[in-house]
Amino acid sequence: MTVDVRAGTSVAGGIGQRAIRPDGIAKVRGEYAFSGDLWAEDMLWGQALRSPHPSARIRAIDISPALAINGVHAVLTGADIPVNRYGLEHRDQPVLADDIVRYTGEPVAVVAADHPETARRACAAIVVDYEILVPLVDPEHAIDAPPMHPDGNVFRDLIIRRGDDDARGPIAVEGTYEIGMQDQAFMGPEAGLATPTSGGGVDLVVSTQWLHNDRDQIAECLGLAPALVQLSLGGVGGAFGAREDVSLHVHACLLATRTGRPVKIVYSRAESFLGHVHRHPARIWMRHTARPDGEIVSFESRILLDGGAYRSSSYHVTANAACFAAGPYRVPNARVHAIAVRTNNPPCGAMRGFGVVQSCFAHEAQMDLLAAACEIDPVELRLRNALAPGDELLTGQRIEGTLPVAEVIRACAALPLPDPAVDDVLARPGGAGRTADAVDVRRGVGFALGFKNLMYAEGYMDGSVARCRIDAGVVTITCAAAEVGQGFVTLVQQIARTVLEVDDVIVAPADTAIGSAGSTSASRQTMMSGGAVEQACRAARAELETRATSDPDAGGTNPGLIDIVALTTDRPIDVTEEFNHRLTHPLDADGQGDAHVSFACAAHRAVVDVDPELGLVRVVHLATAQDVGRVLNPLQVTGQIEGGIAQGVGLAVMEELIVQDGHVRNASFTDYLIPTALDAPTVEATLIEEPEPGAPFGAKGVGEPPTISSTPAIVAAIRAATGAPCTRVPVRPRDLM
């Protein structure tokens, strides 16, 4: 059988088809083992004692009351850690606070005990003498305040200059916008199981997004060679950026090596809210000027991001917020100043669409203001300024791949609007609870557009490694890419089936025994690890064909036509391939440079019903058109779009981590509200396929765009329904009254 692997339609379960997830049935049945289900013989339970203060000096720690409790096997403090510093990229965070605590919930000690309740009682028995300090919680004040950390208070201060600073159009609009702190709210809290090894090392099974980076940080902290630390991916119940940072990893490994026994740690939901990073809250000022026909002349912006106590990914979140601050529009003259600062608020890091979500909310509100000032339809205004391949970004980088911005705008606007509201009590804002009267409900429609980079940026060397092994006709693919629910394991099988023309493909567990696949973030795994899998499979196929040509009996009577499914060999094929993208470069002093690899865009049109008197909103419908490069699995693309929109709904009207004076006030799903099935709008999507050069089968990552522009579309619809300015998300009832 001959196959055009570019089409991939001839192989069952191959590229372009609705292949079923290999882990789907077990998850639906409740049989799938997540990290919280891990168990080992003679296992101990770990627990961290966390600071109740956002800022304090540790004068003394007395662990003797905890050690006196029967069943406690170890109590460790910062003094017990060989290298008490870690961090995703910059090692600025203590594993256990040894002198200063910088946020509420920072770990100061860890305990291993024979029962989780014993571990909790032991933590409560530890006596910590704190000198309470005045917390620094205002990011504006943090810029010039005395340093609260040896590395200073500013994570990054980035300026982008383009064109003429003095250029202005006759029409000007400006506004200030705020974005609240959003939590990733994944289903499975942090969990892991560490087991000491006979050679003095440790094995850790953990829910994470980046196995190799975690391994390196753990090895540094424990003073071990990386080869002595082995990580395996446990079942992950969602991630959305929060699992990029180490949380319980070092704690579990320290306790395991100290006690000589396996140690399991599982966060409670309240602890999970404190134990991982969140989306950066932001305050953004923007000013646009334009000609009367709507053509943008100049753009200015100041972006202030609160990074919390430690750096995490704030450096790159700042770059994304700045580089994409103007949206997918041609802007000849611009000045953007973006700054991220350290405060005594909870640490912030990556969350789906990191940095761009914040900027998109602001620039899309501005585009609506500009359309009104120019008396032009908002969709038409966006079309007149839409970027296209060959255009330059704010950073001076020329778009060389595909970016069908105008096509996305037109396709979204052309989708049908939902039928007029039906007078159904359950369909009104408030539903069956605090329902609105039908005469008070107003319907609004809003439109928004966004785009974002794909893959790592600014000179970061990005790559991924995959292995294809064929033994007695059985194909096994190994790659360290973290499956966090996005469906990469399905994509692996589809690529292998298409390239090798096989039916059955085994996806080996992900661990650090193979080279790094990088992080499952930045919409990169489809291209990077998908590219590595494709290359490995093609190399394996080439070897099969070479053998068949030299031994005609292996491939049938025609050595030029290879029946790979039937082909068996007496020598297994085992090839490992690494996939890399083209080089990028750091931004220069003016924020100019080819810093990005590829881009994707999406448009959203929202329909909402609002009762302004009660301050209630119901998101009725979301229409979307998305640039996907090429659809590899329509079922999974649809799932990503619907899931991303749900998080966009949450940020628009309900999700916010409330932090007051450095204290989190709603660390539970009782008080931190996320959309449920009753809050989910109907979704209609159209996919724009323009294959991306250099990407496997032309596909782009699809996970982030649905979240980026869905929030501003919803808020635009609320403005249309009420006339309220709605310059902050989430929109609160008092914002509408």
HELIX and SHEET records of a PDB file:
HELIX    1   1 GLY A   24  ARG A   29  1                                   6    
HELIX    2   2 SER A   35  ASP A   37  5                                   3    
HELIX    3   3 SER A   64  LEU A   67  1                                   4    
HELIX    4   4 GLY A   78  ASP A   80  5                                   3    
HELIX    5   5 PRO A  116  ALA A  125  1                                  10    
HELIX    6   6 PRO A  139  ALA A  142  1                                   4    
HELIX    7   7 LEU A  211  LEU A  222  1                                  12    
HELIX    8   8 PRO A  226  LEU A  228  5                                   3    
HELIX    9   9 ALA A  242  GLU A  244  5                                   3    
HELIX   10  10 HIS A  249  THR A  259  1                                  11    
HELIX   11  11 ARG A  269  GLY A  275  1                                   7    
HELIX   12  12 SER A  314  CYS A  323  1                                  10    
HELIX   13  13 VAL A  356  CYS A  374  1                                  19    
HELIX   14  14 PRO A  378  ASN A  385  1                                   8    
HELIX   15  15 VAL A  405  ALA A  414  1                                  10    
HELIX   16  16 VAL A  425  ALA A  427  5                                   3    
HELIX   17  17 ALA A  438  ASP A  440  5                                   3    
HELIX   18  18 PHE A  488  LEU A  500  1                                  13    
HELIX   19  19 GLN A  525  SER A  550  1                                  26    
HELIX   20  20 PRO A  552  GLY A  555  5                                   4    
HELIX   21  21 PRO A  634  VAL A  653  1                                  20    
HELIX   22  22 PRO A  696  GLY A  698  5                                   3    
HELIX   23  23 PRO A  705  THR A  722  1                                  18    
HELIX   24  24 PRO A  733  LEU A  736  1                                   4    
SHEET    1   A 7 VAL A  72  THR A  77  0                                        
SHEET    2   A 7 PRO A 107  ALA A 113 -1                                        
SHEET    3   A 7 LEU A  44  ARG A  50 -1                                        
SHEET    4   A 7 VAL A 263  VAL A 266  1                                        
SHEET    5   A 7 ALA A 191  PRO A 196 -1                                        
SHEET    6   A 7 VAL A 202  VAL A 206 -1                                        
SHEET    7   A 7 VAL A 229  LEU A 233  1                                        
SHEET    1   B 3 ILE A 100  VAL A 101  0                                        
SHEET    2   B 3 ALA A  56  ASP A  62 -1                                        
SHEET    3   B 3 VAL A 127  ILE A 132 -1                                        
SHEET    1   C 6 VAL A 154  ARG A 162  0                                        
SHEET    2   C 6 ASN A 333  VAL A 341 -1                                        
SHEET    3   C 6 ILE A 296  ASP A 306  1                                        
SHEET    4   C 6 ALA A 282  ALA A 290 -1                                        
SHEET    5   C 6 ILE A 171  ILE A 179 -1                                        
SHEET    6   C 6 ARG A 728  VAL A 729  1                                        
SHEET    1   D 2 HIS A 278  ARG A 279  0                                        
SHEET    2   D 2 CYS A 348  GLY A 349  1                                        
SHEET    1   E 4 ARG A 442  LEU A 454  0                                        
SHEET    2   E 4 SER A 598  ASP A 611 -1                                        
SHEET    3   E 4 LEU A 616  ASP A 627 -1                                        
SHEET    4   E 4 THR A 682  ILE A 688  1                                        
SHEET    1   F 4 VAL A 505  VAL A 507  0                                        
SHEET    2   F 4 VAL A 474  CYS A 479  1                                        
SHEET    3   F 4 GLY A 463  ASP A 471 -1                                        
SHEET    4   F 4 ILE A 573  ASN A 580 -1                                        
SHEET    1   G 2 VAL A 659  GLN A 660  0                                        
SHEET    2   G 2 HIS A 663  VAL A 664 -1                                        
END                                                                             
